[in-house]
Amino acid sequence: MTELLHLTERALWDEAVRTGSYEHSTRGRTLAEEGFIHCSTREQLPAVAQFLYGGDTGHGELVVLVIDAERLTAPVRHEAAAPGGPLYPHIYGPVPTEAVVGVESWPAAS
């Protein structure tokens, strides 16, 4: 399994469970607005969480969607946010809920 991670708000994931498809790109942006869904590797996740949410506590409960890339129908591309920067996985389409093989609390329990 190729694991992709996506940090999101619990309420957005709950909405996806009801509809069968997750379509949020990143904090405050939808797939339709951004063109892809931002993901990360496990190693990249802490920095992504800090960048997107920092110390903000007004976002509700956060969860990490563990996505099996082999279950996706949309293409995945690894791209840098800036030239020469680290590559992040981007999903160019909706994520069917059956591609999500785990939902973890964030921050992770120590």
C-alpha positions in Angstrom: 0.0 0.0 0.0 1.2 3.5 -0.9 0.1 5.6 2.1 -0.9 9.3 1.5 -2.0 11.4 4.5 -4.4 14.3 4.5 -5.1 16.5 7.6 -8.6 17.7 7.8 -11.4 18.7 10.2 -13.6 15.9 11.6 -16.7 17.6 10.4 -15.5 17.6 6.8 -14.6 13.9 7.0 -18.0 13.1 8.5 -19.6 14.9 5.6 -17.6 12.8 3.1 -18.7 9.6 4.9 -22.3 10.7 4.2 -21.7 11.5 0.6 -19.2 8.8 -0.2 -16.5 11.2 -1.5 -14.0 13.6 0.1 -13.6 16.8 -1.9 -11.6 19.3 0.3 -8.2 20.4 -0.8 -6.7 22.1 2.2 -7.9 24.3 5.1 -10.6 26.6 3.7 -10.3 25.4 0.1 -12.2 22.8 -1.9 -11.0 20.5 -4.6 -13.0 22.6 -7.1 -11.2 25.8 -6.0 -7.7 24.3 -5.8 -7.7 21.7 -8.5 -6.2 18.9 -6.3 -6.2 17.6 -2.8 -3.1 18.4 -0.8 -1.5 15.4 0.9 1.7 14.5 2.7 3.9 11.7 3.8 4.1 10.8 7.5 7.4 12.6 7.8 6.0 15.8 6.3 2.8 15.8 8.4 4.0 17.7 11.5 5.3 20.6 9.4 2.1 20.6 7.3 0.0 20.7 10.5 2.0 23.6 11.9 1.8 25.5 8.6 -2.0 25.0 8.2 -3.2 25.2 11.8 -0.4 26.3 14.0 -1.8 27.1 17.4 -5.3 27.8 16.1 -7.8 26.0 18.3 -11.0 27.3 16.5 -11.0 24.7 13.8 -12.7 21.8 15.6 -11.3 18.3 16.0 -8.6 17.4 13.5 -8.1 14.0 11.9 -5.6 12.5 9.6 -7.0 10.5 6.7 -4.8 7.6 5.8 -5.4 7.1 2.0 -4.4 4.0 0.1 -3.2 5.4 -3.2 -3.9 2.1 -5.0 -7.6 2.6 -4.3 -7.8 6.0 -6.0 -9.2 6.5 -9.5 -7.7 10.0 -9.7 -4.1 10.6 -10.6 -1.5 11.4 -7.9 1.4 13.7 -8.7 4.3 14.6 -6.5 5.0 18.3 -6.8 7.0 21.0 -5.1 5.3 24.1 -3.7 8.4 26.1 -4.8 11.2 25.3 -7.3 13.7 22.9 -5.7 11.5 22.4 -2.6 10.3 19.1 -1.2 7.8 17.1 -3.2 4.3 16.7 -1.8 1.7 14.2 -3.1 -1.4 15.8 -4.7 -4.5 13.9 -5.7 -6.1 15.3 -8.8 -9.7 14.3 -8.1 -12.1 13.3 -5.3 -11.1 10.7 -2.8 -13.7 7.9 -2.6 -14.3 7.1 1.1 -13.4 3.5 0.5 -9.8 4.6 -0.4 -9.5 5.9 3.2 -8.1 3.0 5.2 -7.7 4.8 8.5 -8.7 7.9 10.4 -6.2 9.0 13.1 -6.6 11.8 15.7 -4.3 14.8 15.4 -2.3 15.6 17.2 -1.4 11.9 17.6 -1.5 10.6 21.1 1.9 10.2 22.6 
